[in-house]
């Protein structure tokens, strides 16, 4: 079976993201301080959207030959709405 490069790259990014999350959780436990845990958690707030953007971009590039321009615009609009919802305060 041949592995799709885009799917493999997306999976690797998600593994990296999960590893960062787990490492942050262990560091929070190690420090055992709510202020430091909050700082670590705040830094993680940057990781999630970056991974989302990266995996979505890789997926869209992988599907670019199969998507019509209208579908591509709808997907881009949906991702934009997600990012606005996540990043707006």
Buried (B, 14 or more C-beta within 10 A) or exposed (E): EEEEEBEEBBEEBEEEBEEBBEEBBEEBEEEEEEEEBEEBEEEBEEBBEEBBEBBBEBBBEBEEEEEEEEEEEEBEEEBEEBBEEEEEE
